[in-house]
Amino acid sequence: MPGLSGPVHLPDPFPEPRPVPGCDVCAALVRQREAHRRHRAYALAASCTLELERHFHRGKANP
Ligand SMILES: [Zn+2]
């Protein structure tokens, strides 16, 4: 149907990758990130997020 579409759901502008259950690397990165945030080291926290996004899960896809 032409014209206006329905309400647009805007995603979180900075979606955080979800840790994969059972993955030690994910768990460690999440813990590390929380620690950095507690110390207001947001650049370091962001790099943890990046690593979380990038590290490879062999055999299972990211959800
Ligand atoms: Zn992982």
PDB file of the backbone (N, CA, C, O) and the ligand in Angstrom, with CONECT records:
HET     ZN  A 101       1
ATOM      1  N   MET A   1       0.846  -1.187   0.000  1.00  0.00           N
ATOM      2  CA  MET A   1       0.000   0.000   0.000  1.00  0.00           C
ATOM      3  C   MET A   1       0.889   1.247   0.000  1.00  0.00           C
ATOM      4  O   MET A   1       1.819   1.380   0.795  1.00  0.00           O
ATOM      5  N   PRO A   2       0.558   2.165  -0.938  1.00  0.00           N
ATOM      6  CA  PRO A   2       1.397   3.359  -1.035  1.00  0.00           C
ATOM      7  C   PRO A   2       1.131   4.329   0.113  1.00  0.00           C
ATOM      8  O   PRO A   2       0.201   4.139   0.897  1.00  0.00           O
ATOM      9  N   GLY A   3       1.944   5.350   0.201  1.00  0.00           N
ATOM     10  CA  GLY A   3       1.730   6.358   1.231  1.00  0.00           C
ATOM     11  C   GLY A   3       2.536   6.078   2.480  1.00  0.00           C
ATOM     12  O   GLY A   3       3.618   5.493   2.448  1.00  0.00           O
ATOM     13  N   LEU A   4       1.963   6.519   3.571  1.00  0.00           N
ATOM     14  CA  LEU A   4       2.703   6.412   4.820  1.00  0.00           C
ATOM     15  C   LEU A   4       2.786   4.972   5.291  1.00  0.00           C
ATOM     16  O   LEU A   4       1.828   4.201   5.220  1.00  0.00           O
ATOM     17  N   SER A   5       3.931   4.658   5.756  1.00  0.00           N
ATOM     18  CA  SER A   5       4.069   3.347   6.360  1.00  0.00           C
ATOM     19  C   SER A   5       3.771   3.463   7.849  1.00  0.00           C
ATOM     20  O   SER A   5       3.587   4.558   8.380  1.00  0.00           O
ATOM     21  N   GLY A   6       3.728   2.365   8.479  1.00  0.00           N
ATOM     22  CA  GLY A   6       3.435   2.351   9.907  1.00  0.00           C
ATOM     23  C   GLY A   6       4.576   2.938  10.714  1.00  0.00           C
ATOM     24  O   GLY A   6       5.590   3.372  10.167  1.00  0.00           O
ATOM     25  N   PRO A   7       4.394   2.942  12.001  1.00  0.00           N
ATOM     26  CA  PRO A   7       5.452   3.472  12.857  1.00  0.00           C
ATOM     27  C   PRO A   7       6.757   2.706  12.660  1.00  0.00           C
ATOM     28  O   PRO A   7       6.781   1.482  12.535  1.00  0.00           O
ATOM     29  N   VAL A   8       7.816   3.466  12.640  1.00  0.00           N
ATOM     30  CA  VAL A   8       9.118   2.840  12.434  1.00  0.00           C
ATOM     31  C   VAL A   8       9.758   2.584  13.791  1.00  0.00           C
ATOM     32  O   VAL A   8       9.858   3.471  14.639  1.00  0.00           O
ATOM     33  N   HIS A   9      10.171   1.380  13.957  1.00  0.00           N
ATOM     34  CA  HIS A   9      10.896   1.074  15.182  1.00  0.00           C
ATOM     35  C   HIS A   9      12.363   1.397  14.971  1.00  0.00           C
ATOM     36  O   HIS A   9      13.042   0.774  14.155  1.00  0.00           O
ATOM     37  N   LEU A  10      12.840   2.379  15.718  1.00  0.00           N
ATOM     38  CA  LEU A  10      14.248   2.725  15.593  1.00  0.00           C
ATOM     39  C   LEU A  10      15.073   1.833  16.502  1.00  0.00           C
ATOM     40  O   LEU A  10      14.830   1.728  17.704  1.00  0.00           O
ATOM     41  N   PRO A  11      16.034   1.209  15.897  1.00  0.00           N
ATOM     42  CA  PRO A  11      16.885   0.361  16.733  1.00  0.00           C
ATOM     43  C   PRO A  11      17.800   1.221  17.593  1.00  0.00           C
ATOM     44  O   PRO A  11      18.041   2.392  17.302  1.00  0.00           O
ATOM     45  N   ASP A  12      18.286   0.630  18.624  1.00  0.00           N
ATOM     46  CA  ASP A  12      19.298   1.271  19.434  1.00  0.00           C
ATOM     47  C   ASP A  12      20.434   1.734  18.526  1.00  0.00           C
ATOM     48  O   ASP A  12      20.966   0.940  17.750  1.00  0.00           O
ATOM     49  N   PRO A  13      20.811   3.006  18.613  1.00  0.00           N
ATOM     50  CA  PRO A  13      21.875   3.481  17.723  1.00  0.00           C
ATOM     51  C   PRO A  13      23.209   2.773  17.959  1.00  0.00           C
ATOM     52  O   PRO A  13      24.043   2.699  17.057  1.00  0.00           O
ATOM     53  N   PHE A  14      23.403   2.269  19.135  1.00  0.00           N
ATOM     54  CA  PHE A  14      24.628   1.530  19.410  1.00  0.00           C
ATOM     55  C   PHE A  14      24.286   0.154  19.956  1.00  0.00           C
ATOM     56  O   PHE A  14      24.471  -0.127  21.140  1.00  0.00           O
ATOM     57  N   PRO A  15      23.792  -0.685  19.084  1.00  0.00           N
ATOM     58  CA  PRO A  15      23.387  -2.005  19.577  1.00  0.00           C
ATOM     59  C   PRO A  15      24.612  -2.769  20.066  1.00  0.00           C
ATOM     60  O   PRO A  15      25.657  -2.784  19.414  1.00  0.00           O
ATOM     61  N   GLU A  16      24.466  -3.384  21.191  1.00  0.00           N
ATOM     62  CA  GLU A  16      25.588  -4.137  21.717  1.00  0.00           C
ATOM     63  C   GLU A  16      25.469  -5.582  21.302  1.00  0.00           C
ATOM     64  O   GLU A  16      24.390  -6.172  21.339  1.00  0.00           O
ATOM     65  N   PRO A  17      26.593  -6.143  20.905  1.00  0.00           N
ATOM     66  CA  PRO A  17      26.552  -7.554  20.544  1.00  0.00           C
ATOM     67  C   PRO A  17      26.225  -8.374  21.785  1.00  0.00           C
ATOM     68  O   PRO A  17      26.667  -8.069  22.893  1.00  0.00           O
ATOM     69  N   ARG A  18      25.450  -9.404  21.569  1.00  0.00           N
ATOM     70  CA  ARG A  18      25.083 -10.227  22.709  1.00  0.00           C
ATOM     71  C   ARG A  18      26.133 -11.300  22.929  1.00  0.00           C
ATOM     72  O   ARG A  18      26.580 -11.942  21.979  1.00  0.00           O
ATOM     73  N   PRO A  19      26.518 -11.490  24.153  1.00  0.00           N
ATOM     74  CA  PRO A  19      27.457 -12.574  24.421  1.00  0.00           C
ATOM     75  C   PRO A  19      26.797 -13.910  24.134  1.00  0.00           C
ATOM     76  O   PRO A  19      25.624 -14.115  24.447  1.00  0.00           O
ATOM     77  N   VAL A  20      27.551 -14.808  23.542  1.00  0.00           N
ATOM     78  CA  VAL A  20      27.027 -16.130  23.246  1.00  0.00           C
ATOM     79  C   VAL A  20      27.140 -16.988  24.503  1.00  0.00           C
ATOM     80  O   VAL A  20      28.216 -17.117  25.087  1.00  0.00           O
ATOM     81  N   PRO A  21      26.019 -17.569  24.907  1.00  0.00           N
ATOM     82  CA  PRO A  21      26.053 -18.396  26.118  1.00  0.00           C
ATOM     83  C   PRO A  21      27.056 -19.531  25.982  1.00  0.00           C
ATOM     84  O   PRO A  21      27.101 -20.219  24.962  1.00  0.00           O
ATOM     85  N   GLY A  22      27.854 -19.716  27.018  1.00  0.00           N
ATOM     86  CA  GLY A  22      28.818 -20.799  26.997  1.00  0.00           C
ATOM     87  C   GLY A  22      30.156 -20.426  26.402  1.00  0.00           C
ATOM     88  O   GLY A  22      31.095 -21.221  26.436  1.00  0.00           O
ATOM     89  N   CYS A  23      30.258 -19.212  25.848  1.00  0.00           N
ATOM     90  CA  CYS A  23      31.520 -18.790  25.263  1.00  0.00           C
ATOM     91  C   CYS A  23      32.349 -18.055  26.313  1.00  0.00           C
ATOM     92  O   CYS A  23      31.939 -17.014  26.827  1.00  0.00           O
ATOM     93  N   ASP A  24      33.506 -18.602  26.620  1.00  0.00           N
ATOM     94  CA  ASP A  24      34.362 -17.997  27.636  1.00  0.00           C
ATOM     95  C   ASP A  24      34.848 -16.617  27.225  1.00  0.00           C
ATOM     96  O   ASP A  24      34.960 -15.709  28.049  1.00  0.00           O
ATOM     97  N   VAL A  25      35.132 -16.477  25.947  1.00  0.00           N
ATOM     98  CA  VAL A  25      35.637 -15.189  25.454  1.00  0.00           C
ATOM     99  C   VAL A  25      34.578 -14.110  25.635  1.00  0.00           C
ATOM    100  O   VAL A  25      34.870 -13.016  26.118  1.00  0.00           O
ATOM    101  N   CYS A  26      33.363 -14.420  25.250  1.00  0.00           N
ATOM    102  CA  CYS A  26      32.259 -13.470  25.430  1.00  0.00           C
ATOM    103  C   CYS A  26      32.122 -13.096  26.899  1.00  0.00           C
ATOM    104  O   CYS A  26      32.036 -11.916  27.240  1.00  0.00           O
ATOM    105  N   ALA A  27      32.103 -14.085  27.751  1.00  0.00           N
ATOM    106  CA  ALA A  27      31.914 -13.842  29.175  1.00  0.00           C
ATOM    107  C   ALA A  27      33.023 -12.958  29.718  1.00  0.00           C
ATOM    108  O   ALA A  27      32.767 -12.023  30.477  1.00  0.00           O
ATOM    109  N   ALA A  28      34.254 -13.255  29.329  1.00  0.00           N
ATOM    110  CA  ALA A  28      35.384 -12.465  29.804  1.00  0.00           C
ATOM    111  C   ALA A  28      35.304 -11.029  29.296  1.00  0.00           C
ATOM    112  O   ALA A  28      35.569 -10.082  30.036  1.00  0.00           O
ATOM    113  N   LEU A  29      34.937 -10.879  28.030  1.00  0.00           N
ATOM    114  CA  LEU A  29      34.857  -9.537  27.459  1.00  0.00           C
ATOM    115  C   LEU A  29      33.757  -8.718  28.120  1.00  0.00           C
ATOM    116  O   LEU A  29      33.923  -7.521  28.358  1.00  0.00           O
ATOM    117  N   VAL A  30      32.645  -9.359  28.414  1.00  0.00           N
ATOM    118  CA  VAL A  30      31.545  -8.653  29.070  1.00  0.00           C
ATOM    119  C   VAL A  30      31.964  -8.207  30.475  1.00  0.00           C
ATOM    120  O   VAL A  30      31.685  -7.085  30.898  1.00  0.00           O
ATOM    121  N   ARG A  31      32.637  -9.113  31.183  1.00  0.00           N
ATOM    122  CA  ARG A  31      33.108  -8.745  32.529  1.00  0.00           C
ATOM    123  C   ARG A  31      34.098  -7.591  32.466  1.00  0.00           C
ATOM    124  O   ARG A  31      34.045  -6.653  33.261  1.00  0.00           O
ATOM    125  N   GLN A  32      34.993  -7.688  31.508  1.00  0.00           N
ATOM    126  CA  GLN A  32      35.999  -6.654  31.333  1.00  0.00           C
ATOM    127  C   GLN A  32      35.350  -5.313  31.008  1.00  0.00           C
ATOM    128  O   GLN A  32      35.740  -4.269  31.529  1.00  0.00           O
ATOM    129  N   ARG A  33      34.366  -5.370  30.148  1.00  0.00           N
ATOM    130  CA  ARG A  33      33.698  -4.156  29.726  1.00  0.00           C
ATOM    131  C   ARG A  33      33.002  -3.475  30.906  1.00  0.00           C
ATOM    132  O   ARG A  33      33.068  -2.257  31.073  1.00  0.00           O
ATOM    133  N   GLU A  34      32.332  -4.297  31.719  1.00  0.00           N
ATOM    134  CA  GLU A  34      31.672  -3.735  32.893  1.00  0.00           C
ATOM    135  C   GLU A  34      32.684  -3.080  33.814  1.00  0.00           C
ATOM    136  O   GLU A  34      32.429  -2.014  34.374  1.00  0.00           O
ATOM    137  N   ALA A  35      33.832  -3.719  33.968  1.00  0.00           N
ATOM    138  CA  ALA A  35      34.875  -3.167  34.835  1.00  0.00           C
ATOM    139  C   ALA A  35      35.361  -1.835  34.289  1.00  0.00           C
ATOM    140  O   ALA A  35      35.538  -0.883  35.049  1.00  0.00           O
ATOM    141  N   HIS A  36      35.577  -1.756  32.996  1.00  0.00           N
ATOM    142  CA  HIS A  36      36.018  -0.506  32.384  1.00  0.00           C
ATOM    143  C   HIS A  36      34.979   0.583  32.597  1.00  0.00           C
ATOM    144  O   HIS A  36      35.317   1.735  32.870  1.00  0.00           O
ATOM    145  N   ARG A  37      33.719   0.209  32.469  1.00  0.00           N
ATOM    146  CA  ARG A  37      32.672   1.219  32.639  1.00  0.00           C
ATOM    147  C   ARG A  37      32.618   1.726  34.064  1.00  0.00           C
ATOM    148  O   ARG A  37      32.389   2.909  34.312  1.00  0.00           O
ATOM    149  N   ARG A  38      32.832   0.815  34.991  1.00  0.00           N
ATOM    150  CA  ARG A  38      32.844   1.257  36.392  1.00  0.00           C
ATOM    151  C   ARG A  38      33.937   2.282  36.628  1.00  0.00           C
ATOM    152  O   ARG A  38      33.802   3.184  37.455  1.00  0.00           O
ATOM    153  N   HIS A  39      35.019   2.126  35.887  1.00  0.00           N
ATOM    154  CA  HIS A  39      36.121   3.082  36.013  1.00  0.00           C
ATOM    155  C   HIS A  39      36.021   4.211  35.003  1.00  0.00           C
ATOM    156  O   HIS A  39      36.955   4.995  34.837  1.00  0.00           O
ATOM    157  N   ARG A  40      34.919   4.284  34.353  1.00  0.00           N
ATOM    158  CA  ARG A  40      34.664   5.320  33.342  1.00  0.00           C
ATOM    159  C   ARG A  40      35.684   5.302  32.217  1.00  0.00           C
ATOM    160  O   ARG A  40      35.970   6.334  31.609  1.00  0.00           O
ATOM    161  N   ALA A  41      36.227   4.135  31.946  1.00  0.00           N
ATOM    162  CA  ALA A  41      37.169   4.003  30.832  1.00  0.00           C
ATOM    163  C   ALA A  41      36.355   3.575  29.619  1.00  0.00           C
ATOM    164  O   ALA A  41      36.392   2.417  29.205  1.00  0.00           O
ATOM    165  N   TYR A  42      35.629   4.521  29.066  1.00  0.00           N
ATOM    166  CA  TYR A  42      34.664   4.175  28.019  1.00  0.00           C
ATOM    167  C   TYR A  42      35.329   3.763  26.718  1.00  0.00           C
ATOM    168  O   TYR A  42      34.771   2.964  25.965  1.00  0.00           O
ATOM    169  N   ALA A  43      36.499   4.290  26.445  1.00  0.00           N
ATOM    170  CA  ALA A  43      37.206   3.877  25.229  1.00  0.00           C
ATOM    171  C   ALA A  43      37.589   2.402  25.320  1.00  0.00           C
ATOM    172  O   ALA A  43      37.469   1.652  24.351  1.00  0.00           O
ATOM    173  N   LEU A  44      38.048   2.009  26.493  1.00  0.00           N
ATOM    174  CA  LEU A  44      38.398   0.608  26.679  1.00  0.00           C
ATOM    175  C   LEU A  44      37.150  -0.269  26.633  1.00  0.00           C
ATOM    176  O   LEU A  44      37.166  -1.366  26.074  1.00  0.00           O
ATOM    177  N   ALA A  45      36.075   0.229  27.225  1.00  0.00           N
ATOM    178  CA  ALA A  45      34.820  -0.511  27.184  1.00  0.00           C
ATOM    179  C   ALA A  45      34.370  -0.709  25.736  1.00  0.00           C
ATOM    180  O   ALA A  45      33.888  -1.778  25.364  1.00  0.00           O
ATOM    181  N   ALA A  46      34.535   0.339  24.929  1.00  0.00           N
ATOM    182  CA  ALA A  46      34.133   0.248  23.527  1.00  0.00           C
ATOM    183  C   ALA A  46      34.978  -0.772  22.777  1.00  0.00           C
ATOM    184  O   ALA A  46      34.478  -1.479  21.903  1.00  0.00           O
ATOM    185  N   SER A  47      36.252  -0.845  23.120  1.00  0.00           N
ATOM    186  CA  SER A  47      37.094  -1.812  22.428  1.00  0.00           C
ATOM    187  C   SER A  47      36.706  -3.242  22.803  1.00  0.00           C
ATOM    188  O   SER A  47      36.861  -4.161  21.998  1.00  0.00           O
ATOM    189  N   CYS A  48      36.207  -3.426  24.007  1.00  0.00           N
ATOM    190  CA  CYS A  48      35.691  -4.743  24.391  1.00  0.00           C
ATOM    191  C   CYS A  48      34.463  -5.093  23.559  1.00  0.00           C
ATOM    192  O   CYS A  48      34.305  -6.229  23.113  1.00  0.00           O
ATOM    193  N   THR A  49      33.603  -4.110  23.359  1.00  0.00           N
ATOM    194  CA  THR A  49      32.417  -4.328  22.544  1.00  0.00           C
ATOM    195  C   THR A  49      32.819  -4.733  21.133  1.00  0.00           C
ATOM    196  O   THR A  49      32.230  -5.629  20.528  1.00  0.00           O
ATOM    197  N   LEU A  50      33.836  -4.048  20.629  1.00  0.00           N
ATOM    198  CA  LEU A  50      34.318  -4.338  19.283  1.00  0.00           C
ATOM    199  C   LEU A  50      34.847  -5.770  19.190  1.00  0.00           C
ATOM    200  O   LEU A  50      34.567  -6.494  18.235  1.00  0.00           O
ATOM    201  N   GLU A  51      35.600  -6.147  20.182  1.00  0.00           N
ATOM    202  CA  GLU A  51      36.152  -7.501  20.196  1.00  0.00           C
ATOM    203  C   GLU A  51      35.052  -8.535  20.305  1.00  0.00           C
ATOM    204  O   GLU A  51      35.099  -9.594  19.679  1.00  0.00           O
ATOM    205  N   LEU A  52      34.065  -8.205  21.112  1.00  0.00           N
ATOM    206  CA  LEU A  52      32.928  -9.099  21.301  1.00  0.00           C
ATOM    207  C   LEU A  52      32.226  -9.331  19.956  1.00  0.00           C
ATOM    208  O   LEU A  52      31.781 -10.434  19.638  1.00  0.00           O
ATOM    209  N   GLU A  53      32.148  -8.243  19.186  1.00  0.00           N
ATOM    210  CA  GLU A  53      31.507  -8.309  17.889  1.00  0.00           C
ATOM    211  C   GLU A  53      32.314  -9.150  16.909  1.00  0.00           C
ATOM    212  O   GLU A  53      31.774  -9.892  16.088  1.00  0.00           O
ATOM    213  N   ARG A  54      33.622  -9.002  17.029  1.00  0.00           N
ATOM    214  CA  ARG A  54      34.493  -9.564  15.999  1.00  0.00           C
ATOM    215  C   ARG A  54      34.931 -10.985  16.240  1.00  0.00           C
ATOM    216  O   ARG A  54      35.179 -11.723  15.287  1.00  0.00           O
ATOM    217  N   HIS A  55      35.031 -11.383  17.477  1.00  0.00           N
ATOM    218  CA  HIS A  55      35.647 -12.679  17.685  1.00  0.00           C
ATOM    219  C   HIS A  55      34.745 -13.785  17.151  1.00  0.00           C
ATOM    220  O   HIS A  55      33.516 -13.712  17.167  1.00  0.00           O
ATOM    221  N   PHE A  56      35.416 -14.776  16.696  1.00  0.00           N
ATOM    222  CA  PHE A  56      34.765 -15.752  15.854  1.00  0.00           C
ATOM    223  C   PHE A  56      34.253 -16.928  16.681  1.00  0.00           C
ATOM    224  O   PHE A  56      34.952 -17.441  17.554  1.00  0.00           O
ATOM    225  N   HIS A  57      33.049 -17.336  16.398  1.00  0.00           N
ATOM    226  CA  HIS A  57      32.505 -18.520  17.064  1.00  0.00           C
ATOM    227  C   HIS A  57      32.534 -19.685  16.110  1.00  0.00           C
ATOM    228  O   HIS A  57      31.720 -19.786  15.192  1.00  0.00           O
ATOM    229  N   ARG A  58      33.464 -20.542  16.339  1.00  0.00           N
ATOM    230  CA  ARG A  58      33.599 -21.694  15.465  1.00  0.00           C
ATOM    231  C   ARG A  58      32.446 -22.665  15.691  1.00  0.00           C
ATOM    232  O   ARG A  58      32.160 -23.076  16.816  1.00  0.00           O
ATOM    233  N   GLY A  59      31.802 -23.014  14.598  1.00  0.00           N
ATOM    234  CA  GLY A  59      30.776 -24.036  14.695  1.00  0.00           C
ATOM    235  C   GLY A  59      29.379 -23.516  15.010  1.00  0.00           C
ATOM    236  O   GLY A  59      28.387 -24.194  14.741  1.00  0.00           O
ATOM    237  N   LYS A  60      29.296 -22.308  15.584  1.00  0.00           N
ATOM    238  CA  LYS A  60      27.947 -21.787  15.802  1.00  0.00           C
ATOM    239  C   LYS A  60      27.858 -20.339  15.375  1.00  0.00           C
ATOM    240  O   LYS A  60      28.780 -19.550  15.579  1.00  0.00           O
ATOM    241  N   ALA A  61      26.754 -20.017  14.793  1.00  0.00           N
ATOM    242  CA  ALA A  61      26.564 -18.651  14.314  1.00  0.00           C
ATOM    243  C   ALA A  61      26.151 -17.766  15.459  1.00  0.00           C
ATOM    244  O   ALA A  61      25.558 -18.225  16.436  1.00  0.00           O
ATOM    245  N   ASN A  62      26.463 -16.506  15.337  1.00  0.00           N
ATOM    246  CA  ASN A  62      25.951 -15.550  16.296  1.00  0.00           C
ATOM    247  C   ASN A  62      24.435 -15.463  16.137  1.00  0.00           C
ATOM    248  O   ASN A  62      23.923 -15.440  15.018  1.00  0.00           O
ATOM    249  N   PRO A  63      23.734 -15.415  17.241  1.00  0.00           N
ATOM    250  CA  PRO A  63      22.277 -15.315  17.128  1.00  0.00           C
ATOM    251  C   PRO A  63      21.850 -13.952  16.585  1.00  0.00           C
ATOM    252  O   PRO A  63      20.657 -13.697  16.426  1.00  0.00           O
TER     253      PRO A  63
HETATM  254 ZN    ZN A 101      32.109 -15.472  22.183  1.00  0.00          ZN2+
END
